[in-house]
């Protein structure tokens, strides 16, 4: 074989090996060619750090026996929470760009690859805060694609590992029902405290007075409560819920639920919020929400449900400006979870399903859904946290994307007939709905 042929052959083998290695990585930062405009990463390099916080003297839901008489005094404990914090990093920052996360089985540790640099030096400036709350079960990395993207655009993002609700700590559902809103508000308080702590890397970096809350599934349930949607008496009395009526702390009209309200939270985004389909709210309790909210759902969600679930919440939140992004024919995982790590593609005999199902959708490509979510979340937070007037155009759309018309003049400007969704390349705004309702409607 000629020398050049051997060299070329070795080069091809090397290229193939590199391509195979790149393909095998669990990327959370994928930007597809058809990604809408605002999905693109911002100008900030991104750092990421792990922070441990403790919410002291909380009711220990797991220590309450629902079959025994109601105790005279609730058992108490110090509730630990782990946060993963993404933030704008210094221009010359450096660090490993790997996240280690457990799969849905709670046993398998995998590497996720993105752009955030571990323990990178923080940048300069004060940035709005975004709190991210996962599903049940889940973990703080489940929406890492969105957290990293937002940090690159000038936000500090704190994603919570909810105790009793992660893949490794999953316990009685009552703990999740009671603790979700409490965890979210406590995380805000701690991030605010650390923003003025001279020993913290967050010192001077966080503008906690300008906060958004993003929740998925049970995280969305918590967000609805935190934003003012007190739960019903029916849900408080569920035998399978908070033991001995402990969920009453969030009941609509109660002093304890009213005290949960925090003016630092300016808006919330709820992906597939669970609860309306189980009567946790009604048209009266949802009137307590007054801040703008974006809801995201799949039209065939069989967990939170659509018409009687997410869409019903959106319609009943009559005292707030709110929008609803719908992925047509998507199920419960619409937009929120990261792409399924390659190690998840196996049947788990203990759980009874292929682990990849926890992350994926039967119809939509996950990276595609992620890009669309990144686009709309960027526009929503740009409008409601940063006051960017240019973002409104990305949210003022014909409701059905398929009805949009691409009509451009020869110089590339829009003609009066152009109604194609702004930011979506031609022929890519398909299979979606974006509907808006103003407060009072």
C-alpha positions in Angstrom: 0.0 0.0 0.0 1.4 3.4 -0.9 2.5 5.6 2.0 -0.1 8.3 1.2 -2.8 5.7 1.2 -1.8 4.3 4.6 -1.7 7.9 5.9 -5.1 8.7 4.5 -6.4 5.5 5.9 -5.1 6.3 9.4 -6.5 9.8 9.1 -9.9 8.4 8.3 -9.8 6.0 11.2 -8.8 8.9 13.5 -11.7 11.0 12.2 -14.1 8.2 12.7 -12.9 7.6 16.2 -13.3 11.3 17.1 -16.7 11.4 15.5 -17.8 8.3 17.4 -16.5 9.8 20.7 -18.3 13.1 20.0 -21.5 11.3 19.2 -21.3 9.3 22.4 -21.2 12.4 24.6 -24.4 13.3 26.4 -24.7 16.8 25.1 -27.1 19.3 26.8 -26.1 22.2 24.6 -27.3 21.0 21.2 -28.4 23.7 18.8 -30.1 22.1 15.8 -30.0 23.8 12.3 -33.7 24.5 12.6 -33.4 26.0 16.1 -35.4 29.3 16.5 -33.4 32.4 16.9 -33.4 33.0 20.7 -32.4 29.4 21.4 -28.8 30.4 20.6 -26.3 30.8 23.5 -25.7 34.3 24.7 -22.4 36.2 25.0 -21.5 35.2 28.6 -19.2 32.3 29.3 -20.8 30.1 32.0 -19.7 28.8 35.3 -21.4 26.2 37.5 -21.0 25.4 41.2 -22.7 23.1 43.7 -24.1 24.8 46.8 -25.6 23.1 50.0 -28.3 24.9 52.0 -30.4 23.8 55.0 -33.9 24.9 55.8 -34.0 24.5 59.6 -36.9 23.5 61.8 -39.2 22.2 59.1 -42.1 19.7 59.6 -40.7 16.2 59.1 -43.5 14.8 56.8 -41.8 11.4 56.6 -41.8 11.0 60.4 -45.6 11.4 60.6 -47.6 8.1 60.5 -50.8 8.8 58.6 -52.3 5.7 60.1 -51.7 6.8 63.7 -53.6 9.5 65.5 -52.6 13.1 64.7 -49.6 14.1 66.9 -50.0 16.9 69.3 -46.7 18.4 68.1 -45.4 17.9 64.5 -41.9 16.3 64.4 -39.3 18.7 63.1 -36.0 18.5 61.3 -33.4 20.5 59.4 -34.2 20.0 55.7 -31.1 19.8 53.4 -31.2 21.0 49.8 -28.5 20.8 47.2 -28.4 23.5 44.5 -26.6 23.6 41.2 -25.9 27.2 40.3 -25.1 28.3 36.8 -23.9 31.9 36.4 -22.2 34.3 34.0 -18.4 33.7 34.3 -15.4 35.9 33.9 -14.2 36.4 30.3 -11.0 34.4 30.9 -12.7 31.7 33.0 -11.7 28.1 32.6 -12.7 24.7 34.0 -14.1 21.3 33.3 -17.3 21.3 31.2 -18.7 18.0 32.6 -21.7 17.5 34.9 -22.1 14.3 36.8 -25.7 13.3 37.3 -27.7 10.2 38.2 -30.1 8.6 35.9 -33.8 7.9 36.6 -32.8 4.6 38.3 -31.0 6.5 41.0 -28.0 4.2 40.7 -26.2 5.0 37.4 -23.9 8.0 37.4 -23.4 9.5 33.9 -21.4 12.5 32.4 -23.4 15.3 30.8 -21.4 17.6 28.5 -22.2 21.3 28.1 -20.5 24.6 28.1 -20.6 25.5 31.8 -17.2 25.4 33.5 -16.9 23.9 36.9 -16.1 26.4 39.7 -15.2 29.1 37.1 -14.5 32.6 38.3 -17.7 34.7 38.3 -18.1 37.6 36.0 -18.9 41.2 36.8 -22.4 42.7 37.3 -25.7 41.8 39.0 -27.9 39.5 37.2 -31.6 38.4 37.6 -32.2 35.2 39.4 -34.0 32.1 38.0 -35.0 29.3 40.3 -35.5 25.9 38.7 -37.6 23.1 40.3 -37.6 19.5 38.9 -40.3 16.8 38.6 -41.1 13.9 40.9 -38.8 12.1 40.8 -36.0 14.2 39.1 -32.9 16.1 40.0 -31.2 19.4 39.6 -29.8 18.5 36.2 -33.1 17.5 34.5 -33.4 21.0 33.0 -29.7 21.7 32.7 -30.0 22.6 29.0 -32.2 25.5 30.0 -30.2 26.6 33.0 -26.9 26.7 31.1 -28.6 28.6 28.2 -30.0 31.2 30.5 -26.8 31.8 32.4 -25.1 32.5 29.0 -27.7 35.3 28.5 -27.0 37.1 31.8 -29.0 35.2 34.5 -27.9 33.4 37.7 -29.8 30.1 37.8 -30.3 28.0 40.9 -31.6 24.5 40.3 -32.8 22.6 43.3 -32.4 18.9 44.3 -35.7 18.5 46.3 -35.1 16.2 49.2 -37.5 13.2 49.2 -38.1 13.8 45.5 -34.9 13.0 43.7 -34.0 9.8 41.9 -31.9 8.8 44.9 -34.2 10.1 47.7 -37.7 9.5 46.4 -40.0 9.0 49.3 -43.6 9.5 50.3 -45.5 11.8 47.9 -46.8 13.9 50.8 -43.4 15.4 51.4 -43.3 16.6 47.8 -46.8 18.1 48.0 -46.0 20.0 51.2 -42.4 21.0 50.6 -42.2 22.1 47.0 -43.3 25.7 47.5 -41.4 26.0 50.7 -38.2 24.8 49.0 -38.6 27.3 46.2 -39.1 30.3 48.5 -36.3 29.2 50.9 -33.9 28.9 47.9 -34.8 32.4 46.9 -34.1 33.7 50.4 -30.7 31.8 50.6 -29.6 33.1 47.2 -30.5 36.6 48.3 -28.5 36.1 51.5 -25.5 34.8 49.7 -25.6 37.7 47.2 -24.5 40.0 50.1 -22.1 37.6 51.8 -18.5 38.7 51.1 -17.3 35.1 51.5 -19.6 33.7 48.8 -18.9 33.6 45.0 -22.4 35.0 44.6 -21.6 38.2 46.5 -22.7 41.1 44.3 -23.6 38.7 41.4 -27.3 38.2 42.1 -30.3 40.6 41.8 -32.7 38.5 43.9 -35.2 41.3 43.8 -35.8 40.4 40.2 -36.5 36.7 40.2 -38.3 34.1 38.0 -39.4 30.6 39.0 -39.4 27.7 36.5 -40.9 24.4 37.4 -41.6 21.1 35.6 -44.4 18.7 36.6 -44.3 18.7 40.4 -42.0 21.7 40.2 -44.7 23.4 38.1 -47.2 22.4 40.9 -45.0 24.1 43.4 -44.7 27.2 41.1 -48.5 27.6 40.9 -48.8 27.5 44.7 -45.9 29.8 45.2 -47.3 32.3 42.7 -50.6 32.5 44.6 -52.7 29.5 43.6 -53.7 28.1 47.0 -54.8 24.5 47.1 -58.4 23.3 47.7 -59.8 21.8 50.8 -60.4 18.6 48.7 -56.7 18.2 48.1 -55.9 18.8 51.8 -58.1 16.0 52.8 -56.7 13.4 50.4 -55.7 10.3 52.4 -52.7 9.8 50.1 -51.6 13.4 50.3 -50.0 15.4 53.1 -50.6 13.3 56.3 -53.1 14.6 58.8 -53.9 17.7 56.7 -50.3 19.1 56.6 -51.0 20.4 53.1 -53.4 23.0 54.7 -50.3 25.2 55.0 -50.9 26.0 51.3 -54.7 26.1 51.3 -56.2 29.0 49.5 -57.3 31.8 51.8 -55.1 30.7 54.7 -52.7 33.0 56.4 -49.8 30.6 55.9 -50.4 30.5 52.1 -50.7 34.3 51.9 -47.3 34.5 53.7 -45.7 32.4 51.0 -46.1 35.3 48.5 -42.8 37.0 47.7 -42.7 40.2 45.7 -39.2 39.4 44.5 -40.7 36.8 42.2 -41.8 38.7 39.1 -42.9 35.9 36.9 -43.1 32.1 36.6 -42.9 29.5 33.9 -44.7 26.2 34.5 -43.9 23.2 32.3 -46.6 20.5 32.5 -47.7 21.5 36.1 -49.4 18.6 37.8 -52.4 19.0 40.1 -55.4 20.5 38.3 -56.4 17.1 37.0 -56.6 15.9 40.7 -58.6 19.0 41.9 -55.7 20.7 43.7 -57.0 24.0 42.4 -60.3 25.4 41.2 -61.4 28.6 39.5 -61.5 30.4 42.9 -58.1 29.4 44.3 -56.3 30.2 41.0 -57.5 33.8 41.3 -54.7 34.4 43.7 -52.2 34.4 40.9 -51.5 38.0 39.7 -48.0 37.9 38.3 -47.4 37.0 34.6 -47.1 33.3 33.9 -46.1 31.2 30.9 -47.4 27.6 30.8 -45.8 24.9 28.5 -47.5 21.6 27.7 -47.9 18.8 25.3 -51.4 18.3 23.9 -51.5 14.6 24.8 -50.0 14.9 28.3 -51.3 11.8 30.1 -49.7 12.7 33.5 -50.8 16.3 34.2 -53.4 16.1 31.4 -54.0 18.9 28.9 -57.6 20.1 28.6 -58.5 19.3 32.2 -55.0 20.0 33.5 -52.5 22.5 32.2 -54.9 24.3 29.8 -57.5 24.5 32.5 -55.0 26.2 34.8 -54.0 28.7 32.1 -57.7 29.5 31.5 -58.6 29.9 35.1 -55.6 32.2 36.1 -57.9 35.1 35.3 -56.1 37.8 37.4 -52.7 37.5 35.5 -51.4 38.0 32.1 -50.5 34.6 30.9 -49.6 32.6 27.8 -49.7 28.9 26.9 -47.1 27.2 24.6 -48.4 23.9 23.3 -46.4 21.2 21.5 -49.0 19.4 19.4 -49.1 15.6 20.0 -46.3 15.8 22.7 -46.7 14.1 26.0 -45.6 15.0 29.5 -42.0 15.6 28.6 -42.6 18.6 26.3 -39.7 20.9 26.4 -38.3 20.4 29.9 -36.0 17.3 30.3 -32.6 17.1 28.8 -32.1 14.5 26.0 -31.9 11.0 27.3 -28.3 10.1 28.2 -27.1 7.2 26.1 -26.8 5.1 29.2 -30.5 5.4 29.8 -31.3 3.3 26.7 -32.0 0.1 28.6 -34.9 -1.7 30.2 -34.9 -1.4 34.0 -36.5 -4.5 35.5 -37.1 -2.8 38.9 -38.9 0.2 37.3 -40.5 -1.7 34.5 -39.6 0.5 31.6 -36.8 1.7 29.4 -35.1 4.5 31.3 -34.9 6.7 28.2 -38.7 7.0 28.3 -38.3 9.3 31.4 -36.6 11.9 29.2 -38.0 11.4 25.7 -41.2 11.8 23.7 -42.8 9.4 21.3 -43.3 12.1 18.6 -40.9 15.0 19.1 -37.1 15.0 19.1 -36.0 16.2 22.5 -33.2 18.6 21.3 -35.8 20.2 19.0 -38.2 20.6 22.0 -35.4 22.0 24.1 -34.5 24.6 21.5 -38.1 25.8 21.2 -38.3 26.0 25.0 -35.0 27.9 25.2 -36.3 30.4 22.6 -39.6 31.1 24.3 -38.2 31.2 27.8 -35.5 33.7 26.6 -38.2 35.9 25.2 -40.5 35.6 28.3 -37.7 36.4 30.8 -36.3 39.1 28.6 -39.6 40.8 28.7 -40.6 40.3 32.3 -37.2 40.3 34.1 -35.0 42.5 31.9 -37.7 44.8 30.4 -36.4 44.3 26.9 -39.0 45.8 24.5 -37.7 43.8 21.6 -38.9 40.6 23.2 -42.6 41.4 22.8 -42.5 40.7 19.1 -41.4 37.1 19.7 -44.5 36.6 21.9 -47.1 38.3 19.7 -47.9 35.5 17.3 -50.7 34.0 15.3 -51.9 31.3 17.7 -51.4 28.3 15.4 -47.9 28.1 14.0 -49.1 26.1 11.0 -51.3 29.0 10.0 -48.4 31.4 9.7 -47.4 32.6 6.2 -43.9 33.3 5.1 -44.1 36.4 2.9 -40.9 38.4 2.2 -40.1 41.1 -0.3 -37.0 40.8 -2.5 -35.0 42.9 -0.1 -35.8 40.4 2.7 -38.3 42.7 4.6 -41.7 41.4 5.7 -44.7 42.1 3.5 -48.1 42.8 5.1 -49.0 39.1 4.5 -46.1 37.8 6.6 -47.4 36.1 9.7 -44.7 33.4 10.1 -43.6 33.1 13.8 -40.8 35.5 14.4 -37.4 33.9 15.0 -38.3 30.6 13.4 -36.5 29.9 10.0 -38.9 29.4 7.1 -40.9 26.2 7.2 -39.9 25.4 10.8 -42.7 26.9 12.8 -44.8 23.8 12.7 -46.8 21.7 15.2 -47.1 24.4 17.9 -49.6 26.8 19.4 -48.9 30.0 21.4 -51.9 31.6 23.0 -52.1 34.6 25.2 -54.7 35.9 27.6 -54.7 39.2 29.5 -55.7 39.6 33.1 -59.4 39.9 33.4 -60.1 37.5 30.5 
